[in-house]
Amino acid sequence: MFKRIASRCGLEDRVSPHKMKHTLATIVINQGAPLVTVQSILGHEKPETTQLYATLSGTSRQQSHERYFVQ
């Protein structure tokens, strides 16, 4: 059923629930959601597990660096 829905949406053939979960985590973290919030949404017990899914984009990483380290 998932593959059928993905096909109707024009998504690539290799889409999976795991990739969608990773994408969700990445998007909401890059939009500034706290890690603990994303952890709760994904149902993870440990924040370390959530961090595996969360990858900051280059832009978000640069903005964080400027915010916290550039004076």
ABEGO torsion letter per residue (X at the ends): XAAAAAAAAGBBAABBAAAAAAAAAAAAAAAGBBAAAAAAAAGBABAAAAAAABBBBAAAAAAAAAAAABX
